């Protein structure tokens, strides 16, 4: 009997799912039009802090100190600048860049008040995961950290450089984690024991949630409903703008009807994630 790969109808990451839930037009601009966006100081700082925390665990456990983390910051920032020199243009002057780095250092110090890295040995860091649901939709993304207990129980950890959300927004924050838990469940056959969000902004906070199969089945239904809505927009060419507080940080206001703009014609080409049905095409970057 010859086993064949499942037909992939498309692929979705937590970030792009979040884009569509926030604003379908934003999803279109990022995925269909692939419009360029200016790097933001907050996003790039998050990238640098994540890189430091990933490399912190390369050190022997007794060496994982605040000082060691801070020593990793400048080299990781230099590496990022070497990869993309345009990041230097985010700052008006050296003083602004220095303040930005100082904020990153404060986040790293805060991390040590929330977890003790000398007592942790992550099983995986920056782990790429993907799984294909029964309907043919591929879910994929990068997990910041995966901890596995001697008994086999799995904890999924994600670092956030923003502040912890209020109660009204916790469900949205947990969606990404349930998304990853769903992928891991489909891949490995067991539900992760704990989902943990480590917030390094504000006062620092750790949000924990223990999912069960019912949670992940509900997440699967939500993801499939999202994909069905995306497919309807692909078929009709209608991508509704949804105004929110996040519009203040959007690079595309000039093209948005909510701000008097006019979106460009929908491109005749479509990215592989939304049209082609092969595993190779579906793993192109969203």
Residue, then its C-alpha position, 0 to 999 in steps of 0.5 A: x500500500x502506497x502512502x500519499x501526502x495529504x492534499x494541502x488546501x492552505x497554511x496558517x500561522x497564529x500571526x496570520x490568523x490573528x491578522x485576519x481576526x483583527x482586520x481582514x484587510x490587514x491580512x490581505x495587505x500582508x499575505x495577498x499584496x505582500x506590502x512592505x512594512x517599516x520595522x517597529x522598535x517594539x517588534x525588533x526589540x522583541x526579536x533581540x530579546x527572544x534571541x538573547x533568551x534562546x542563547x542563554x540556554x546554550x550556557x551551562x545552568x550555573x552560568x545563566x545569570x542576569x549578567x550573562x544575559x546582558x552580555x549577550x544583548x549587544x552581540x545579538x543586536x549587532x548580528x541583527x544589524x549586520x543581517x539588515x542594516x535598515x534597523x539602524x534607521x528606526x532611531x532619530x539619534x544615538x540617544x534614542x537607540x541607547x534608550x531602546x537598548x536600556x529598555x531591552x536590558x530591563x526586560x532581561x532583568x525582569x525575566x529573572x524575576x519570573x523564572x529561574x533559568x538555572x533550574x530549567x533545561x528546555x527540550x526545544x527552543x525556537x521549535x518549528x512545528x507543523x501539522x495538517x488537519x483532516x480538512x487539509x489545512x496546514x497549521x504551522x509556527x515557531x514555539x519559543x520553548x518546549x519543556x518536557x518533564x521526566x514524566x513526559x508532560x509538556x509545557x509550551x512557553x512563549x515570551x512576550x515583550x509587551x505587558x500582560x493583557x487585561x481580563x478582557x484580552x486574555x482569551x485573544x492572548x491564549x489563542x496563539x498558545x492553544x494554536x500551538x497546543x493543537x499542532x503539538x497534539x496532532x503531531x504527538x498524540x498528547x495534549x500539552x500539560x501547560x501553556x505559559x506566557x511570560x510577559x516581560x513588559x510592564x511589571x512582568x507577569x506569567x500567565x498559565x493555562x492547562x488545556x484539555x481536548x475540548x479546548x483544542x477541538x474548539x480551537x480547531x473548529x475556530x481555525x477552520x472557520x477562520x480559513x473558510x472566511x479567508x477562502x470566501x474573501x479570496x473568492x469574492x475579492x472582499x476584504x473588510x477593514x475593521x477599525x480598532x485601537x491597533x490601527x494607530x500602529x498600522x503602516x497601511x492607513x493611506x490605503x485603508x477605507x476607514x481612513x479615506x484611502x483606497x486599496x489597490x486592485x487585488x493582485x491576480x497572483x496569489x501566494x502559495x499558502x492560499x492557492x496551491x496544494x503541495x506541501x512544498x508550496x504550503x511551507x513558503x513564508x506567509 
